[in-house]
Amino acid sequence: MSPAPTAQRLSRPSPLRTRTFGQYRLTHLPDGLVQLRPTGWFPGLTAADTDGFPDHLDADGCLVAAIGGLLVEYEDRALLIDTGYGPRRLAADRTHPSMGELVGGGLLGSLTEAGRAPAEIDTIAFTHLHDDHVGWAFLGTDRGPLFSSASFVLSTAEWRGGGAGSIPAVLHDRVRPAVDGEEVFPGVTLRESPGHTGGHASYVIAGDGGPDGDRLIVTGDVLHSPLQVAHPHWPVFFDADRAAAVRTRTAFLQDAAAPGTVVYAGHFADVVFGRVRADRDGDGHVWDPLS
């Protein structure tokens, strides 16, 4: 079966998608979705602006942001970058004026579909500690923590900036704060990318220089929508430091456009894997989804 046209994929959340990247098996594990109201999420946009991207909008006039995590498998080990929103659902009238419905609950089923159990995850790495990225991480069962074998990685800045209060104290002995450039899993390094939060982190996965590429970069919430690839200067309501976030986005896109780079953008509807390339004028960028 041929993949759906890109226009259809821009307004729906991603299903489970797996790619081979060098020595790694990478799987987007869907958990749910959040609707983003464009003129609220991007302060300053008007209703007239949204006429320019109707293919990105759902029936409610919202951008659709996928929620989930990235499973990184290497040899017999497994890393999970972010853990979705968890088994919760908020109706649009219970979220925020810049958002619509917020839904989680699918990640454990996605993990099972990918052939892994929670106990097999030895490392959970967070881009940051917002609810839609840590939802399943700290849940337990009557036999103890759901992810019973996992250590928790996050940037040192995120840990010092409030992480100790966001992660249950009983799990603090599992936390491994990391600094910029530190390897947190074989071939996976943390990259500080502040702005959305003070300690926000992206992750870089080393490729083998073959057809898959030299490296894959995980955006986290540096980017929430493919539209921002062409418009990195749009402010985001929930960025803690909007000026820093714009600087980070701009630098991220310039770096991501380097040859041999693949990007995983977990919120990008059903186009979560792709490449950034220069536009025709050479002064901006566009998003090229991978099938």
KAVENMO-V152343 format. One record per residue. RES is the residue in three letters. SS is DSSP state (helix for helix, strand for strand, loop for the rest). D_LAST is the distance of its C-alpha to the last C-alpha in Angstrom with 2 decimals. Layout:
BEGIN
res: (RES,RES)
ss: (SS,SS)
d_last: (D_LAST,D_LAST)
END
This chain:
BEGIN
res: (MET,SER,PRO,ALA,PRO,THR,ALA,GLN,ARG,LEU,SER,ARG,PRO,SER,PRO,LEU,ARG,THR,ARG,THR,PHE,GLY,GLN,TYR,ARG,LEU,THR,HIS,LEU,PRO,ASP,GLY,LEU,VAL,GLN,LEU,ARG,PRO,THR,GLY,TRP,PHE,PRO,GLY,LEU,THR,ALA,ALA,ASP,THR,ASP,GLY,PHE,PRO,ASP,HIS,LEU,ASP,ALA,ASP,GLY,CYS,LEU,VAL,ALA,ALA,ILE,GLY,GLY,LEU,LEU,VAL,GLU,TYR,GLU,ASP,ARG,ALA,LEU,LEU,ILE,ASP,THR,GLY,TYR,GLY,PRO,ARG,ARG,LEU,ALA,ALA,ASP,ARG,THR,HIS,PRO,SER,MET,GLY,GLU,LEU,VAL,GLY,GLY,GLY,LEU,LEU,GLY,SER,LEU,THR,GLU,ALA,GLY,ARG,ALA,PRO,ALA,GLU,ILE,ASP,THR,ILE,ALA,PHE,THR,HIS,LEU,HIS,ASP,ASP,HIS,VAL,GLY,TRP,ALA,PHE,LEU,GLY,THR,ASP,ARG,GLY,PRO,LEU,PHE,SER,SER,ALA,SER,PHE,VAL,LEU,SER,THR,ALA,GLU,TRP,ARG,GLY,GLY,GLY,ALA,GLY,SER,ILE,PRO,ALA,VAL,LEU,HIS,ASP,ARG,VAL,ARG,PRO,ALA,VAL,ASP,GLY,GLU,GLU,VAL,PHE,PRO,GLY,VAL,THR,LEU,ARG,GLU,SER,PRO,GLY,HIS,THR,GLY,GLY,HIS,ALA,SER,TYR,VAL,ILE,ALA,GLY,ASP,GLY,GLY,PRO,ASP,GLY,ASP,ARG,LEU,ILE,VAL,THR,GLY,ASP,VAL,LEU,HIS,SER,PRO,LEU,GLN,VAL,ALA,HIS,PRO,HIS,TRP,PRO,VAL,PHE,PHE,ASP,ALA,ASP,ARG,ALA,ALA,ALA,VAL,ARG,THR,ARG,THR,ALA,PHE,LEU,GLN,ASP,ALA,ALA,ALA,PRO,GLY,THR,VAL,VAL,TYR,ALA,GLY,HIS,PHE,ALA,ASP,VAL,VAL,PHE,GLY,ARG,VAL,ARG,ALA,ASP,ARG,ASP,GLY,ASP,GLY,HIS,VAL,TRP,ASP,PRO,LEU,SER)
ss: (loop,loop,loop,loop,loop,helix,helix,helix,helix,loop,loop,loop,loop,loop,loop,loop,strand,strand,strand,strand,strand,loop,loop,strand,strand,strand,strand,strand,strand,strand,strand,strand,strand,strand,strand,strand,strand,helix,helix,helix,helix,loop,loop,loop,loop,loop,loop,loop,helix,helix,helix,helix,helix,helix,helix,helix,strand,loop,loop,loop,loop,strand,strand,strand,strand,strand,strand,strand,strand,strand,strand,strand,strand,strand,loop,loop,strand,strand,strand,strand,strand,loop,loop,loop,loop,loop,loop,loop,strand,strand,loop,helix,helix,helix,loop,loop,loop,loop,strand,strand,strand,strand,strand,loop,loop,loop,helix,helix,helix,helix,helix,helix,helix,loop,loop,loop,loop,helix,helix,helix,loop,loop,strand,strand,strand,loop,loop,loop,loop,loop,helix,helix,helix,helix,loop,loop,loop,loop,loop,strand,strand,loop,loop,strand,strand,loop,loop,loop,loop,loop,strand,strand,strand,strand,strand,helix,helix,helix,helix,helix,helix,helix,helix,helix,helix,helix,loop,loop,helix,helix,helix,helix,helix,helix,strand,strand,strand,strand,loop,loop,loop,loop,strand,strand,strand,loop,loop,strand,strand,strand,strand,strand,loop,loop,loop,loop,loop,loop,loop,loop,strand,strand,strand,strand,strand,strand,strand,strand,strand,strand,loop,loop,strand,strand,strand,strand,strand,strand,loop,helix,helix,helix,loop,loop,loop,loop,helix,helix,helix,helix,loop,loop,loop,loop,loop,loop,loop,loop,loop,loop,loop,helix,helix,helix,helix,helix,helix,helix,helix,helix,helix,helix,helix,helix,helix,helix,loop,loop,loop,loop,strand,strand,strand,strand,loop,loop,loop,loop,loop,loop,loop,loop,strand,strand,strand,strand,strand,strand,loop,loop,loop,loop,loop,loop,strand,strand,strand,strand,strand,loop,loop)
d_last: (11.92,9.34,6.67,8.80,9.53,8.81,12.56,12.63,10.28,12.60,15.55,14.73,14.37,11.49,12.19,12.37,9.29,10.29,9.71,12.62,14.04,17.35,19.73,17.77,15.72,13.93,13.34,12.98,16.01,16.39,20.01,20.25,20.07,22.38,23.04,23.92,26.49,25.67,29.35,30.24,27.38,27.73,31.54,32.75,30.10,31.75,30.90,30.99,28.21,25.82,26.35,24.09,20.88,21.36,17.70,17.33,20.28,20.85,23.99,26.10,25.16,23.41,20.27,18.34,17.88,16.26,18.70,18.32,18.36,16.62,17.99,18.64,20.18,22.32,24.77,26.55,25.98,23.74,23.20,21.98,21.25,22.48,23.35,22.56,25.34,26.99,28.62,29.65,29.19,30.74,31.29,30.84,34.61,34.70,32.14,32.68,33.15,29.98,27.95,27.63,26.93,25.99,24.88,24.27,25.05,22.00,21.47,23.94,22.51,19.03,20.80,22.57,19.49,18.17,21.59,23.47,26.59,27.60,30.42,28.11,26.68,29.02,27.76,26.47,25.68,25.85,24.59,27.49,29.58,28.75,28.78,25.07,24.44,27.39,27.78,27.82,29.10,32.79,33.25,35.57,36.94,40.53,39.93,38.77,35.57,32.36,30.76,33.95,33.07,31.07,32.28,31.08,29.96,30.04,31.36,35.12,35.27,33.49,35.85,38.90,37.86,38.01,35.94,39.11,39.71,36.21,36.01,38.70,41.62,41.66,38.34,39.35,40.26,36.61,35.45,34.58,34.49,32.86,33.34,31.14,29.87,30.94,29.05,28.46,26.70,26.44,24.55,23.63,25.70,26.47,26.37,28.62,27.07,29.80,30.02,28.28,30.78,33.32,31.81,28.09,26.11,22.72,21.83,20.92,19.67,20.89,18.79,20.63,20.10,18.18,14.91,13.09,15.34,18.69,17.89,15.68,17.29,17.37,18.42,20.28,21.96,22.28,19.67,19.24,17.28,15.02,18.28,20.06,18.21,20.27,23.13,23.85,27.50,27.11,29.10,27.83,30.50,29.98,29.86,33.08,33.75,32.08,33.29,32.08,28.66,28.34,29.47,26.99,24.02,25.19,25.69,22.40,20.46,22.71,22.11,18.32,18.33,19.99,18.51,16.73,15.64,12.49,12.93,12.62,13.92,14.82,16.16,13.33,13.07,9.70,7.92,9.63,7.91,8.31,11.18,14.43,16.23,19.62,20.10,22.20,25.40,24.65,25.98,22.92,19.22,15.99,12.61,9.60,6.44,3.79,0.00)
END
